[in-house]
Amino acid sequence: MRELTAKELGFVSGAGDECSGGADSSGNNIGGVTDSGSLGNDLINIYEGVVQAVSHVIERVANAF
C-alpha cells in the first residue's frame, strides 16, 4: 500500500480538485474554516453575542412581570 497524494485524496473524498489548490494552498479546510488563527476570536465573538441575546431576553421577561 502507498499513501495517497493530495490530488488523489481529493478525488476519493468527493472534493474533486478542491484539495489541490496549488502551491499557495495548504489544503487544510476544517468545516469551511481555512484561517484557523482567527477561529478562536470568532468563537469568542459568537459566545459573547449569545450571552448578550440571552441577557436581553431575560431582561425583557423580568420587566414584563
Distance bins in CASP14 RR format, pairs under 12 A and 6 or more apart:
PFRMAT RR
TARGET T0000
AUTHOR 0000-0000-0000
RMODE 2
METHOD distances of the structure
MODEL  1
2 8 0 0 0 0 1 0 0 0 0 0 0
3 9 0 0 0 0 1 0 0 0 0 0 0
4 10 0 0 0 0 1 0 0 0 0 0 0
4 11 0 0 0 0 1 0 0 0 0 0 0
4 12 1 0 0 1 0 0 0 0 0 0 0
4 13 0 0 0 0 1 0 0 0 0 0 0
4 19 0 0 0 0 0 1 0 0 0 0 0
4 20 0 0 0 0 0 1 0 0 0 0 0
5 11 0 0 0 0 1 0 0 0 0 0 0
5 12 0 0 0 0 0 1 0 0 0 0 0
5 19 0 0 0 0 1 0 0 0 0 0 0
5 20 0 0 0 0 1 0 0 0 0 0 0
6 12 0 0 0 0 0 1 0 0 0 0 0
6 13 0 0 0 0 0 1 0 0 0 0 0
6 15 0 0 0 0 0 1 0 0 0 0 0
6 16 0 0 0 0 0 1 0 0 0 0 0
6 17 0 0 0 0 0 1 0 0 0 0 0
6 18 0 0 0 0 0 1 0 0 0 0 0
6 19 1 0 1 0 0 0 0 0 0 0 0
6 20 1 0 1 0 0 0 0 0 0 0 0
6 21 0 0 0 0 1 0 0 0 0 0 0
6 22 0 0 0 0 1 0 0 0 0 0 0
6 23 0 0 0 0 0 1 0 0 0 0 0
6 25 0 0 0 0 1 0 0 0 0 0 0
6 26 0 0 0 0 1 0 0 0 0 0 0
6 27 1 0 0 1 0 0 0 0 0 0 0
6 28 0 0 0 0 0 1 0 0 0 0 0
7 13 0 0 0 0 0 1 0 0 0 0 0
7 15 0 0 0 0 0 1 0 0 0 0 0
7 16 0 0 0 0 1 0 0 0 0 0 0
7 17 1 0 0 1 0 0 0 0 0 0 0
7 18 0 0 0 0 0 1 0 0 0 0 0
7 19 1 0 0 1 0 0 0 0 0 0 0
7 20 1 0 1 0 0 0 0 0 0 0 0
7 21 0 0 0 0 1 0 0 0 0 0 0
7 22 0 0 0 0 1 0 0 0 0 0 0
7 27 0 0 0 0 0 1 0 0 0 0 0
8 14 0 0 0 0 0 1 0 0 0 0 0
8 15 0 0 0 0 0 1 0 0 0 0 0
8 16 0 0 0 0 0 1 0 0 0 0 0
8 17 0 0 0 0 0 1 0 0 0 0 0
8 19 0 0 0 0 1 0 0 0 0 0 0
8 20 0 0 0 0 1 0 0 0 0 0 0
9 15 1 0 0 1 0 0 0 0 0 0 0
9 16 0 0 0 0 1 0 0 0 0 0 0
9 17 0 0 0 0 0 1 0 0 0 0 0
9 18 0 0 0 0 0 1 0 0 0 0 0
9 19 1 0 1 0 0 0 0 0 0 0 0
9 20 0 0 0 0 1 0 0 0 0 0 0
9 27 0 0 0 0 1 0 0 0 0 0 0
10 16 1 0 1 0 0 0 0 0 0 0 0
10 17 1 0 0 1 0 0 0 0 0 0 0
10 18 1 0 0 1 0 0 0 0 0 0 0
10 19 1 0 1 0 0 0 0 0 0 0 0
10 20 1 0 0 1 0 0 0 0 0 0 0
10 21 0 0 0 0 0 1 0 0 0 0 0
10 27 0 0 0 0 1 0 0 0 0 0 0
10 29 0 0 0 0 0 1 0 0 0 0 0
11 17 0 0 0 0 1 0 0 0 0 0 0
11 18 0 0 0 0 0 1 0 0 0 0 0
11 19 0 0 0 0 1 0 0 0 0 0 0
11 20 0 0 0 0 1 0 0 0 0 0 0
12 19 0 0 0 0 1 0 0 0 0 0 0
13 19 1 0 0 1 0 0 0 0 0 0 0
13 20 0 0 0 0 0 1 0 0 0 0 0
13 27 0 0 0 0 0 1 0 0 0 0 0
13 29 0 0 0 0 0 1 0 0 0 0 0
15 21 0 0 0 0 0 1 0 0 0 0 0
15 27 0 0 0 0 1 0 0 0 0 0 0
15 29 0 0 0 0 1 0 0 0 0 0 0
15 32 0 0 0 0 0 1 0 0 0 0 0
17 25 0 0 0 0 0 1 0 0 0 0 0
17 27 0 0 0 0 0 1 0 0 0 0 0
18 25 0 0 0 0 1 0 0 0 0 0 0
18 27 0 0 0 0 1 0 0 0 0 0 0
18 28 0 0 0 0 0 1 0 0 0 0 0
18 29 1 0 0 1 0 0 0 0 0 0 0
18 32 0 0 0 0 0 1 0 0 0 0 0
18 34 0 0 0 0 0 1 0 0 0 0 0
19 25 0 0 0 0 1 0 0 0 0 0 0
19 26 0 0 0 0 1 0 0 0 0 0 0
19 27 1 0 1 0 0 0 0 0 0 0 0
19 28 0 0 0 0 1 0 0 0 0 0 0
19 29 0 0 0 0 1 0 0 0 0 0 0
19 34 0 0 0 0 0 1 0 0 0 0 0
20 26 0 0 0 0 0 1 0 0 0 0 0
20 27 1 0 0 1 0 0 0 0 0 0 0
21 27 1 0 0 1 0 0 0 0 0 0 0
21 28 0 0 0 0 0 1 0 0 0 0 0
21 29 0 0 0 0 0 1 0 0 0 0 0
21 34 0 0 0 0 0 1 0 0 0 0 0
24 34 0 0 0 0 0 1 0 0 0 0 0
25 34 0 0 0 0 1 0 0 0 0 0 0
26 34 0 0 0 0 1 0 0 0 0 0 0
26 35 0 0 0 0 0 1 0 0 0 0 0
26 36 0 0 0 0 0 1 0 0 0 0 0
27 34 0 0 0 0 1 0 0 0 0 0 0
27 36 0 0 0 0 0 1 0 0 0 0 0
28 34 1 0 0 1 0 0 0 0 0 0 0
28 35 0 0 0 0 1 0 0 0 0 0 0
28 36 1 0 0 1 0 0 0 0 0 0 0
28 37 0 0 0 0 0 1 0 0 0 0 0
28 39 0 0 0 0 0 1 0 0 0 0 0
29 35 0 0 0 0 0 1 0 0 0 0 0
29 36 0 0 0 0 1 0 0 0 0 0 0
30 36 1 0 0 1 0 0 0 0 0 0 0
30 37 0 0 0 0 0 1 0 0 0 0 0
30 39 0 0 0 0 1 0 0 0 0 0 0
31 39 0 0 0 0 0 1 0 0 0 0 0
32 39 0 0 0 0 0 1 0 0 0 0 0
32 42 0 0 0 0 0 1 0 0 0 0 0
33 39 1 0 1 0 0 0 0 0 0 0 0
33 40 0 0 0 0 1 0 0 0 0 0 0
33 41 0 0 0 0 0 1 0 0 0 0 0
33 42 0 0 0 0 1 0 0 0 0 0 0
33 43 0 0 0 0 0 1 0 0 0 0 0
35 41 0 0 0 0 0 1 0 0 0 0 0
35 42 0 0 0 0 1 0 0 0 0 0 0
36 42 0 0 0 0 0 1 0 0 0 0 0
36 43 0 0 0 0 0 1 0 0 0 0 0
37 43 0 0 0 0 0 1 0 0 0 0 0
38 44 0 0 0 0 0 1 0 0 0 0 0
38 45 0 0 0 0 1 0 0 0 0 0 0
39 45 0 0 0 0 0 1 0 0 0 0 0
39 46 0 0 0 0 0 1 0 0 0 0 0
40 46 0 0 0 0 1 0 0 0 0 0 0
40 47 0 0 0 0 1 0 0 0 0 0 0
41 47 0 0 0 0 0 1 0 0 0 0 0
41 48 0 0 0 0 0 1 0 0 0 0 0
42 48 0 0 0 0 0 1 0 0 0 0 0
42 49 0 0 0 0 0 1 0 0 0 0 0
43 49 0 0 0 0 0 1 0 0 0 0 0
43 50 0 0 0 0 0 1 0 0 0 0 0
44 50 0 0 0 0 0 1 0 0 0 0 0
44 51 0 0 0 0 0 1 0 0 0 0 0
45 51 0 0 0 0 0 1 0 0 0 0 0
45 52 0 0 0 0 0 1 0 0 0 0 0
46 52 0 0 0 0 0 1 0 0 0 0 0
46 53 0 0 0 0 0 1 0 0 0 0 0
47 53 0 0 0 0 0 1 0 0 0 0 0
47 54 0 0 0 0 0 1 0 0 0 0 0
48 54 0 0 0 0 0 1 0 0 0 0 0
48 55 0 0 0 0 0 1 0 0 0 0 0
49 55 0 0 0 0 1 0 0 0 0 0 0
49 56 0 0 0 0 1 0 0 0 0 0 0
50 56 0 0 0 0 0 1 0 0 0 0 0
50 57 0 0 0 0 0 1 0 0 0 0 0
51 57 0 0 0 0 0 1 0 0 0 0 0
51 58 0 0 0 0 0 1 0 0 0 0 0
52 58 0 0 0 0 0 1 0 0 0 0 0
52 59 0 0 0 0 0 1 0 0 0 0 0
53 59 0 0 0 0 0 1 0 0 0 0 0
53 60 0 0 0 0 0 1 0 0 0 0 0
54 60 0 0 0 0 0 1 0 0 0 0 0
54 61 0 0 0 0 0 1 0 0 0 0 0
55 61 0 0 0 0 0 1 0 0 0 0 0
55 62 0 0 0 0 0 1 0 0 0 0 0
56 62 0 0 0 0 0 1 0 0 0 0 0
56 63 0 0 0 0 0 1 0 0 0 0 0
57 63 0 0 0 0 0 1 0 0 0 0 0
57 64 0 0 0 0 0 1 0 0 0 0 0
58 64 0 0 0 0 0 1 0 0 0 0 0
58 65 0 0 0 0 0 1 0 0 0 0 0
59 65 0 0 0 0 0 1 0 0 0 0 0
END
